[in-house]
Amino acid sequence: MKFLKLLSPFVFNVVGGLSPILLSLVVGVSPTLSAENVVLKAGLLHHTIPVEDLQKLVESKEIPHSLKAYNFLLTSEVKQILSQNFNIEPLIAEQFLNDLLKSDDGNRLLKQISQALPDSNASELKEALKLLLKQTNHLSIVNFLRVYPQETVTIDVSKVAMLGLKMNGSFLHSRLINSQLDEGFKDSSNTEILPKFDPTASGEQTVSIETTVLYDRSRDRYIPLDIYTAKKTHGPLVIMSHGFASDRRFLRYLARHLASYGITVVSVEHPGSDINALIKTATGIKLSQILPSAEFIDRPQDISFVLNQLTLINKKYPQFKGKFNTKKVSMIGHSFGGYTALALGGASLDLKTLRRFCQETSPLGRSPADWLQCAAGELPYPQRTFKDNRIKQIMVFNPIIGELFGDNLSQIKVPTLMLSASDDGITPTIAHQLKPFKQLSGEKYIVMAMGGTHMSISDMNSINSAMGQSTLVREVMGINAEPVRQLVRGVSLAFIHQLTPKKSEYEMFLTPTYIESLSEKNLNFRLGKKLPMSVQTWINITNIETPKVSLSSIKSKFAPLQNIQHYFVNARQLFLQPQYSTEKLNDLFTGLLHTHDDKLDKWS
């Protein structure tokens, strides 16, 4: 998912706030002429702020005189965002911008942003963005201001506030549901578990690792593999599929752990959607080619091809004889690999539904995973099926699902375990995990990592790699995410053993009581086999078309001057720390649920 993070300064939501472009609309923008002043417009009120004072604010802790009236807006979070430089790869960003501005999505996005700049137009936005990329690889709000082509820029604060409410709506909805998830899945059985061993601890066997590359002649495709084996092998074969712009080493800690218990693990790398795709982009490949729609076809075909080859290797090479149980396979996928696993498990790709979603969803309203799934819309058919009957079990971690399968997830009949992180800004939990989980009709488990993020399950060594470096999306990684990796070790081992004669020994580790026992201070874990009623109610709300709430549509009980003041109060809420913003929006949705306007009045 590294590539999505590199692009996030332009189109993706800052977790808990606004994107740099929208933030720049609030605090000012400017270019060739170099904006000297920014006019904040709120109702009848217009207030001029020198752009130079914004630079002073960034460089020192003191608030310039012209900004003292806005001290309430300048929270520590806003100051941090204003002073932050985002290091980007200029060539990649420029390719992305050029492709985006030529598309319908780009025109829609510019139109939405320009609404907040009443005296500006789309061509000026394009010019500013292109100039910024040519002049520096450090994306910051002040740098953006310095290239905007007007001497004075007028910002409509109320329009900016409404744009902020539209951004990455699925992530916003997911943040609102956190308290319901935490309480709804909480174990109330008061049962005590006395395990005879710890499934999160390493097994007794020594692990051997071999790397090889398979060649699929029919598709002219080289597929690298890491093979983890032990001397005594038992159970199913485990196949791992990584996420977009990742590689086969992303879950190596888990592969080692499983192999230490005698389970053979093969981690597959998908050419065309691995980390090398990002590197190739930087050497001249068009951005539209970085994730070809064909990858949604090639990925599941990669796995079926690998299983065919492993079957032959199992018979032909003595050192691997009996190591690959390709008749009984447990499939593990993270992010885009989650899509791969579900497709192989029997869910048909529904491109007709996907295309409708991508056409109807505002660019500002999309999560990073939504942008990624929409790449499949270019495929020239309504549906495709990739079911492989050798797949007997599926585990998906933070999967990208969204509308890729439409209503076809009920076609999956094999046991499925899904892990979802409450603070995942890449694949928001409602759209990409909870709604899809509800569709599953067979044996199923969902594990919630409350406080976890998209990359929390990654190997410790990934934190300093290209994949682990994040620009905008907040990630819980490294040592702080060790409880999540411990959870993944234990639950994966227990789930895989449900396909072995040791099934009963491991059943206790697939209970809410055990899963919750792995929780730490900032990471609470929950497990369920169905969604709690309170969670289903919230999901039903998000299925309804988003209410067209506007600041002017809320009935006001205040005089005109007080209305002007409340424009700023509403804008301010967007910059408070995430829990405060969530509380206000939670009040709004709760009010809608109970069909009275008490909460709306409170928010307004």
C-alpha positions in Angstrom: 0.0 0.0 0.0 3.0 2.3 -0.1 2.1 3.7 -3.4 -1.3 4.9 -2.1 0.5 6.7 0.7 2.8 8.5 -1.7 -0.3 9.7 -3.6 -2.2 10.7 -0.6 -1.1 14.3 -0.5 -3.2 14.9 -3.6 -6.4 12.9 -3.2 -6.4 10.9 0.1 -7.7 11.8 3.5 -5.4 12.6 6.4 -6.5 10.3 9.2 -8.5 12.4 11.6 -8.4 15.5 9.5 -8.3 17.1 6.1 -5.9 16.6 3.2 -3.1 19.1 2.7 -5.0 20.6 -0.3 -8.1 21.2 1.7 -6.2 22.4 4.7 -4.5 24.8 2.4 -7.9 26.1 1.4 -8.6 26.9 5.0 -5.4 28.6 5.9 -4.6 30.1 2.5 -3.2 29.3 -1.0 -1.2 31.0 -3.8 2.0 31.1 -7.3 3.7 32.7 -10.1 2.3 35.9 -8.6 2.7 34.4 -5.2 -0.2 35.1 -2.9 0.5 37.8 -0.4 -2.9 37.7 1.4 -5.6 35.2 2.1 -9.2 36.4 2.8 -11.2 34.1 5.0 -14.9 34.4 4.2 -17.6 33.3 6.6 -21.1 34.6 5.9 -20.8 38.4 5.9 -17.4 38.3 7.6 -14.2 38.8 5.6 -10.8 38.8 7.3 -7.4 39.2 5.6 -4.3 37.3 6.7 -0.9 37.8 5.2 0.6 34.6 3.8 3.9 35.7 5.4 2.4 35.2 8.8 1.6 31.6 8.0 5.3 31.1 7.4 6.1 32.7 10.7 3.6 30.4 12.4 5.4 27.4 10.9 8.9 28.5 11.8 8.2 29.6 15.4 5.9 28.7 18.2 4.6 32.3 18.5 1.3 33.2 16.9 1.5 36.3 14.7 -0.8 39.2 15.5 -3.0 38.7 12.5 -3.7 35.1 13.5 -4.4 35.7 17.2 -8.1 36.0 16.6 -7.9 32.4 15.2 -6.1 30.9 18.1 -9.0 28.6 18.8 -8.5 27.1 15.3 -4.8 26.6 15.7 -4.8 23.4 17.7 -1.7 21.4 18.2 -2.9 19.0 15.4 -3.3 21.9 12.9 0.1 23.4 13.8 1.8 20.0 13.3 0.1 19.6 9.9 1.1 23.1 8.8 4.7 22.6 9.8 5.1 19.1 8.3 6.9 18.5 5.0 5.8 15.4 3.0 8.6 13.9 1.0 7.3 12.6 -2.3 8.8 11.2 -5.4 8.3 14.0 -7.9 8.1 11.8 -11.0 5.5 9.5 -9.5 3.4 12.4 -8.2 3.7 14.2 -11.5 2.5 11.2 -13.4 -0.3 10.7 -11.0 -1.4 14.3 -11.3 -1.2 14.3 -15.1 -3.3 11.1 -15.4 -5.8 12.3 -12.8 -6.3 15.7 -14.4 -7.1 14.1 -17.7 -9.8 11.9 -16.2 -13.4 12.5 -15.3 -12.5 11.9 -11.6 -9.9 14.7 -11.9 -12.5 17.1 -13.3 -15.0 16.3 -10.6 -12.3 16.6 -7.9 -11.2 20.1 -9.1 -14.8 21.2 -9.4 -15.4 20.2 -5.8 -12.3 21.9 -4.5 -12.8 25.1 -6.5 -16.2 25.6 -4.7 -14.2 26.6 -1.7 -12.3 29.2 -3.7 -15.0 31.5 -5.1 -12.6 33.7 -7.0 -10.5 30.9 -8.4 -10.9 28.3 -11.2 -9.8 24.8 -12.1 -7.0 26.0 -14.4 -5.4 27.9 -11.5 -5.6 24.8 -9.3 -3.9 22.8 -12.0 -1.2 25.4 -12.5 -0.4 25.5 -8.8 -0.1 21.8 -8.4 2.1 21.4 -11.5 4.4 24.3 -10.3 4.6 22.8 -6.9 5.8 19.4 -8.2 8.4 21.0 -10.5 9.9 23.2 -7.8 10.3 20.8 -4.8 9.8 17.2 -3.6 8.7 18.6 -0.2 4.9 19.0 -0.2 3.8 21.5 2.4 1.0 23.9 2.8 3.2 27.0 2.7 4.9 25.7 -0.4 1.6 25.2 -2.0 0.6 28.8 -1.1 3.7 30.2 -2.8 2.8 28.8 -6.2 -0.9 29.6 -6.3 -1.6 32.1 -9.2 -3.3 34.9 -7.4 -2.0 37.8 -5.3 -5.1 37.5 -3.0 -7.0 34.3 -2.5 -10.5 34.2 -1.0 -11.5 31.1 1.0 -15.1 30.2 1.8 -14.8 28.6 5.2 -18.2 27.0 5.2 -17.6 25.3 1.9 -14.3 24.0 3.1 -16.1 22.6 6.2 -18.5 20.8 4.0 -15.8 19.4 1.7 -14.1 18.1 4.9 -17.2 16.2 5.8 -17.3 14.5 2.4 -13.7 13.3 2.5 -13.2 9.5 2.8 -16.7 9.0 4.1 -16.3 5.3 4.6 -13.3 5.9 7.0 -15.4 8.5 8.9 -18.3 6.1 9.2 -15.9 3.4 10.5 -14.5 5.7 13.2 -18.0 6.4 14.3 -18.8 2.8 14.9 -15.8 2.0 17.1 -17.6 2.1 20.4 -20.3 -0.2 19.1 -17.7 -2.6 17.9 -15.8 -2.6 21.1 -18.8 -3.1 23.3 -20.9 -5.3 20.9 -18.1 -7.9 20.5 -17.1 -7.9 24.2 -17.1 -11.3 25.9 -19.7 -11.6 28.5 -19.3 -15.4 29.2 -16.9 -15.0 32.2 -15.4 -18.3 31.3 -11.8 -19.2 32.2 -9.4 -20.7 29.8 -6.5 -22.8 31.1 -4.4 -23.7 28.0 -1.7 -26.3 28.2 0.5 -24.4 25.8 0.9 -20.9 24.2 0.1 -20.8 20.5 1.8 -17.4 20.1 5.2 -18.9 21.2 7.4 -20.5 18.5 7.2 -24.2 17.9 10.0 -26.7 18.5 11.0 -27.4 14.9 13.8 -25.7 13.0 12.7 -23.8 10.0 14.4 -23.9 6.6 13.8 -21.2 4.0 14.3 -21.5 0.3 13.7 -19.0 -2.5 12.8 -20.0 -6.0 11.2 -18.5 -9.1 8.5 -20.2 -11.2 7.8 -19.3 -14.8 4.3 -19.4 -16.3 5.0 -19.7 -20.0 1.4 -19.2 -21.0 1.3 -15.7 -19.4 5.1 -14.9 -19.7 5.1 -14.3 -15.9 7.9 -14.9 -13.4 6.6 -15.6 -9.9 9.1 -15.5 -6.9 8.4 -17.8 -3.9 9.7 -18.1 -0.4 9.2 -21.6 0.9 9.2 -22.3 4.7 9.5 -25.9 5.8 10.4 -28.1 8.8 11.7 -31.6 9.0 8.4 -33.1 10.2 5.5 -31.8 8.1 1.8 -32.1 8.8 -1.5 -30.4 8.1 -2.5 -28.3 5.1 -0.2 -26.3 2.8 -0.4 -22.5 3.6 -0.2 -20.1 0.7 0.4 -16.3 1.4 -0.6 -13.4 -0.9 0.7 -9.9 -0.1 -0.9 -6.5 -0.6 -0.4 -4.0 -3.3 3.1 -2.5 -3.6 4.3 -5.0 -1.0 6.3 -8.3 -1.3 6.4 -11.9 -0.2 8.4 -11.0 3.0 5.5 -8.9 4.5 4.4 -11.7 6.8 7.6 -13.6 7.2 7.3 -13.6 11.0 4.0 -15.5 10.6 5.5 -17.9 8.0 8.3 -18.8 10.4 5.9 -19.2 13.2 3.7 -21.6 11.4 6.6 -23.6 9.9 8.1 -24.0 13.4 4.9 -26.2 14.1 5.5 -28.3 11.0 3.2 -26.4 8.6 4.7 -25.7 5.2 4.2 -22.1 4.1 4.7 -20.8 0.6 4.7 -17.0 0.3 4.0 -15.8 -3.3 5.1 -12.5 -4.8 2.8 -11.1 -7.5 4.7 -9.3 -10.3 2.8 -6.3 -11.6 1.4 -5.4 -8.1 4.4 -5.8 -5.9 6.9 -3.3 -4.7 8.7 -3.5 -8.0 5.7 -1.9 -9.7 6.4 1.3 -7.7 10.1 1.2 -8.7 9.2 0.8 -12.4 6.8 3.7 -12.2 9.7 5.9 -11.1 11.6 4.9 -14.3 9.0 6.0 -16.8 6.0 3.7 -16.8 2.7 5.6 -16.9 0.8 5.8 -13.7 -2.2 4.2 -15.3 -0.1 1.1 -15.8 1.1 0.7 -12.2 -1.9 -1.3 -11.3 -3.2 -2.7 -14.6 -6.8 -4.0 -14.4 -5.3 -7.4 -15.5 -3.8 -7.8 -12.0 -7.3 -8.6 -10.7 -7.2 -11.6 -13.1 -3.5 -12.5 -12.8 -3.3 -12.6 -9.0 -5.7 -15.5 -8.4 -4.2 -17.2 -11.5 -0.8 -16.9 -10.0 -1.9 -18.9 -7.0 -3.5 -21.7 -9.0 -0.4 -21.9 -11.2 1.8 -22.1 -8.1 -0.3 -24.9 -6.7 0.0 -26.8 -10.0 3.7 -26.5 -10.0 4.1 -27.4 -6.3 2.1 -30.6 -7.0 4.7 -31.6 -9.6 7.7 -30.6 -7.3 6.2 -32.6 -4.5 6.6 -35.7 -6.7 9.7 -34.9 -8.6 12.2 -33.6 -6.0 13.1 -35.8 -3.0 13.9 -32.9 -0.7 10.3 -31.6 -1.0 8.5 -35.0 -1.1 5.5 -34.8 1.1 6.0 -31.1 2.0 3.3 -29.7 -0.2 -0.2 -30.8 0.6 -1.8 -29.1 -2.4 -5.1 -31.1 -1.9 -5.7 -29.2 1.3 -4.7 -25.5 1.2 -5.2 -22.7 3.7 -5.0 -19.3 2.0 -3.8 -16.2 3.8 -4.1 -12.7 2.2 -3.4 -9.2 3.3 -5.1 -6.2 1.8 -5.1 -6.8 -2.0 -4.1 -10.3 -1.1 -7.4 -10.6 0.7 -9.2 -10.0 -2.5 -7.0 -12.7 -4.1 -7.9 -15.2 -1.4 -11.6 -14.5 -1.5 -11.7 -14.8 -5.3 -10.0 -18.2 -5.1 -12.4 -19.2 -2.3 -15.3 -18.9 -4.8 -16.6 -15.3 -4.8 -17.2 -14.1 -8.4 -15.8 -10.7 -9.4 -18.8 -8.4 -10.0 -17.5 -5.7 -12.4 -20.9 -4.3 -13.3 -21.6 -3.4 -9.7 -18.1 -2.1 -9.2 -18.3 0.2 -12.2 -21.6 1.7 -11.0 -20.0 2.3 -7.6 -16.9 4.0 -9.1 -19.1 6.2 -11.4 -21.4 7.3 -8.6 -18.9 7.9 -5.8 -17.3 11.3 -5.5 -13.5 11.3 -5.7 -13.4 13.1 -2.3 -15.5 10.4 -0.8 -13.3 7.5 -1.7 -10.8 5.8 0.6 -7.4 4.7 -0.8 -8.8 1.1 -1.2 -11.7 2.5 -3.2 -9.3 4.1 -5.7 -7.5 0.8 -5.9 -10.6 -1.4 -6.5 -11.8 1.0 -9.2 -8.8 0.0 -11.3 -10.6 -3.3 -12.0 -13.5 -1.3 -13.7 -11.6 -1.4 -17.0 -11.9 -5.1 -17.4 -14.1 -5.9 -20.4 -16.7 -8.3 -18.9 -19.4 -8.2 -16.2 -18.2 -11.1 -14.0 -15.2 -13.5 -13.6 -14.8 -16.5 -11.4 -11.5 -18.0 -10.1 -12.6 -20.6 -7.6 -9.9 -23.2 -6.9 -11.3 -26.3 -5.1 -8.0 -27.0 -3.4 -8.6 -23.9 -1.2 -10.2 -25.4 2.0 -9.9 -22.4 4.3 -9.3 -18.6 4.0 -7.8 -16.0 6.3 -7.9 -12.4 5.2 -6.2 -9.5 7.0 -7.4 -5.9 6.3 -8.8 -7.1 2.9 -9.7 -4.8 0.1 -13.2 -5.9 -0.8 -15.6 -3.0 -1.2 -17.7 -3.6 -4.3 -15.4 -6.0 -6.1 -17.7 -9.0 -5.5 -21.0 -7.2 -5.3 -23.3 -9.6 -3.5 -21.3 -12.7 -4.5 -19.5 -13.4 -1.2 -22.2 -15.8 -0.2 -20.7 -18.1 -2.9 -17.8 -18.8 -0.5 -18.5 -22.1 1.4 -15.1 -22.7 3.0 -14.4 -21.5 6.6 -13.3 -17.9 6.6 -11.5 -15.8 9.2 -11.3 -12.0 8.7 -9.2 -9.5 10.7 -10.2 -5.9 10.7 -8.5 -2.9 12.3 -10.7 -0.2 13.7 -8.3 2.7 12.7 -7.5 1.5 9.2 -7.4 4.5 6.9 -6.6 2.5 3.8 -9.3 -0.2 3.9 -12.0 1.3 6.2 -13.7 -1.4 8.3 -17.4 -0.9 7.4 -17.1 -0.9 3.6 -14.2 -3.4 3.2 -14.7 -5.8 6.1 -18.0 -5.6 8.1 -20.4 -5.4 5.2 -18.6 -8.2 3.3 -18.4 -10.3 6.4 -22.2 -10.0 6.8 -22.6 -11.6 3.4 -20.5 -14.7 4.2 -22.8 -17.7 4.6 -20.5 -20.5 5.8 -18.4 -20.9 8.9 -16.9 -17.6 9.7 -15.0 -15.6 12.3 -14.2 -11.9 12.5 -11.4 -10.6 14.7 -11.4 -6.8 15.5 -8.1 -5.1 16.4 -9.4 -2.0 18.2 -6.7 0.6 17.9 -4.9 -1.2 15.1 -4.2 0.1 11.6 -3.7 -1.3 8.1 0.0 -2.0 8.5 -0.1 -3.2 12.1 0.3 -6.9 11.2 3.4 -6.3 9.1 6.8 -7.8 9.9 9.0 -5.7 12.3 11.6 -5.3 9.5 8.9 -3.6 7.3 8.8 -0.5 9.4 12.0 0.9 7.9 11.4 -0.4 4.4 9.8 1.4 1.5 6.5 -0.2 2.4 6.6 0.9 6.0 7.2 4.6 5.4 3.9 6.5 5.6 3.5 10.2 4.7 -0.1 11.0 5.8 -1.9 7.9 7.0 -1.3 7.2 10.6 0.0 3.7 11.2 0.6 1.7 14.4 3.7 -0.4 13.5 7.0 -1.7 14.9 7.2 -2.4 18.6 3.9 -0.7 19.3 2.1 -3.3 17.1 3.7 -6.4 18.7 0.4 -7.3 20.4 -1.2 -7.4 16.9 1.5 -9.8 15.6 1.1 -11.9 18.7 -2.7 -12.1 18.0 -2.0 -13.1 14.4 0.4 -15.8 15.4 -2.0 -17.4 17.8 -5.2 -17.1 15.9 -3.7 -18.2 12.6 -2.1 -21.3 14.1 -5.4 -22.2 15.8 -7.5 -21.6 12.7 -5.2 -23.7 10.4 -5.3 -26.6 12.9 -9.1 -26.8 12.4 -8.1 -28.7 9.2 -6.0 -31.2 11.2 -6.7 -34.0 13.8 -5.6 -31.5 16.4 -8.7 -29.5 15.9 -10.1 -29.9 19.4 -6.8 -28.9 21.0 -6.9 -25.5 19.3 -10.6 -24.7 19.5 -10.1 -22.8 22.8 -7.9 -20.3 21.0 -10.8 -19.3 18.7 -13.0 -18.0 21.5 -13.7 -14.4 22.5 -12.3 -15.1 26.0 -8.9 -16.1 24.6 -8.7 -13.4 22.0 -9.5 -10.7 24.5 -6.8 -12.0 26.8 -4.2 -10.9 24.3 -5.3 -7.3 24.5 -2.9 -4.6 25.7 -3.4 -1.0 26.9 -4.0 0.7 23.5 -5.0 -2.4 21.5 -8.1 -4.3 22.4 -9.0 -7.5 20.6 -12.5 -8.9 20.0 -13.8 -12.0 18.2 -17.3 -12.9 16.9 -19.1 -15.2 14.5 -21.7 -12.7 13.6 -22.1 -8.9 13.8 -23.7 -7.5 17.0 -27.2 -6.0 16.4 -25.9 -2.5 17.3 -23.2 -2.8 14.6 -25.7 -4.0 12.1 -27.9 -1.0 12.8 -25.0 1.3 12.1 -24.2 -0.5 8.9 -27.8 -0.1 7.8 -27.5 3.7 8.3 -24.5 3.8 6.1 -26.4 2.0 3.4 -28.8 4.9 3.3 -27.8 7.7 1.0 -25.7 10.2 3.0 -27.9 13.0 4.3 -27.3 16.2 2.5 -26.3 18.2 5.6 -25.2 21.8 5.1 -24.4 24.5 7.5 -27.2 26.7 6.0 -29.8 23.8 6.1 -29.7 23.4 9.9 -32.4 25.7 11.4 -30.7 28.4 13.4 -32.0 30.0 16.5 -29.4 32.8 16.5 -29.2 36.3 15.1 -27.2 36.9 11.9 -24.0 37.9 13.7 -24.2 34.8 15.8 -24.6 32.7 12.6 -21.3 34.1 11.3 -19.6 33.1 14.6 -21.0 29.5 14.3 -19.5 29.1 10.8 -16.1 29.2 12.5 -17.3 27.0 15.3 -18.3 24.3 12.9 -15.1 24.6 10.9 -13.1 24.4 14.1 -14.6 21.0 14.9 -12.9 19.5 11.8 -9.5 20.3 13.3 -9.9 19.0 16.7 -8.3 15.7 17.7 -10.2 12.7 16.1 -12.1 11.6 19.2 -13.7 15.0 19.5 -14.7 15.2 15.8 -16.1 11.6 16.1 -18.1 12.6 19.2 -19.8 15.4 17.3 -20.6 13.3 14.3 -21.7 10.5 16.6 -24.2 12.9 18.1 -25.4 13.8 14.6 -26.0 10.2 13.5 -27.6 9.3 16.9 -30.0 12.2 16.4 -31.0 10.9 13.0 -31.6 7.4 14.4 -34.0 8.7 17.0 -35.8 11.0 14.6 -35.5 14.1 16.7 -33.3 17.2 16.3 -31.8 17.6 19.8 -28.4 16.5 18.7 -28.5 18.5 15.5 -29.2 21.6 17.5 -26.3 20.8 19.8 -24.0 20.3 16.8 -25.1 23.5 15.1 
